[in-house]
Amino acid sequence: MKIVFKKLAGMTLAASMLMTTGSMLANTAQADTIRIALAETPSDELAAFFVALERAKAAGLDYEWTAFADEELAIQAVLSGQMDIGFGTPYAAMQRSKAPLRIIYQLSKLVFFPVTSMDYKDLKDLDGEPILLHSRGGGTDSIANVIEDREGIKLGERSYVPGSANRVVALLAGQAKATILDLSNKNKIIAEAGDRFHTLPMFEVKASDEALFANLDWIRENADDVDLFVKSLASVWQDMAKDPTIISRETNPDGPIGQLPAEVLAELDGFYTDAVAGGLYDPNGGGRAAAKADLEWYAGAGQLEGDPATLNPEDFWYFAPLDAAAK
């Protein structure tokens, strides 16, 4: 894998904006290389996605990925045309921007948990308290917004640390007392330090956490490649629903996930078994049901304006690639 560092036009190459690019190109010639903007560096949470990329490469897809420091930068890179497909749930950007961004695949749902020190007993206790979140405008940020609205509280300072595993480290090191974690990392910290941390009671969330999005014009111009990519994603998500161990077995040992620490790789089966059982992944890629849930959730979270019942899902999603994959 070739690793290079790049500076995008209009961006300063500062530590907070550092990117890592990995080129994983197929031998089969294609018209273009799809440029994918990740919202964080490769981790166990992205293993299924990289398995899908391997399947797409085997089917003839040329691609390269770039890991941005957070979701905002990934969204801006797609908006500017410097990247083709991005990670995130950019509903606010979709509504504000003149660029026709559309979601094409739900990668994961917002199955997250408020995890805090024993100083807090319920969500209301977080009134005025600082909290660690994944990224500004992302899924955990929206959860924090809804917590404030439903509980009638105002959280304290929000600090953004991409990656649940990194937020676990911050809690264990005493650098924070409250965060929002995914299922796997919630289980890990409770197992390791259940005498110091616990999960606060939380309402159910059905909306998207991570999704793939792109400019609609670009999607239509590259319909064959997009259909191939979505078909590869759907095949992995469906196989994973039947047998979560498929992810560890198909992970390329020479790829970015295969280069993670041995202790992380040893937990892949447990991670995906728990995640599938916890309802983190939709085998059908979300589609219209996810779009409806997203509009309701992100409107309630203050990231969409208007009554969700009157918002048109096709202003935010492009369903054709998923429909093609389902045939």
Beta strands, then each sheet from edge to edge (+ up, - down):
strand 1: 2-4
strand 2: 20-24
strand 3: 34-38
strand 4: 63-67
strand 5: 85-88
strand 6: 101-109
strand 7: 112-117
strand 8: 131-133
strand 9: 158-160
strand 10: 178-182
strand 11: 197-199
strand 12: 208-215
sheet 1: 1+ 2- 4+ 3+ 5+ 12- 6+
sheet 2: 10+ 7- 11+
sheet 3: 8+ 9+
end
